């Protein structure tokens, strides 16, 4: 094995170790619905009744799911 191949394997090994040891930054939320949601009246349509002036909903994670 020449020096170039040895260096490539070393870099690849470092990348694998770094990726495995990172906390789950990539997957920050299991459920994407959890959080605060604000109604965007410009992108909403209503078929019945009068549209609300505004609304904010908050979904929290619970121990029982």
SULPE-V501834 format. One record per pair of residues at least 12 apart in sequence whose C-alpha atoms are under 6 Angstrom apart, sorted by the first residue. I is the first residue (numbers start at 1). J is the second residue. If there is no record, write none. Layout:
# SULPE-V501834
I	J
I	J
This chain:
# SULPE-V501834
34	59
34	60
35	58
35	59
36	57
36	58
37	56
37	57
38	55
38	56
39	55
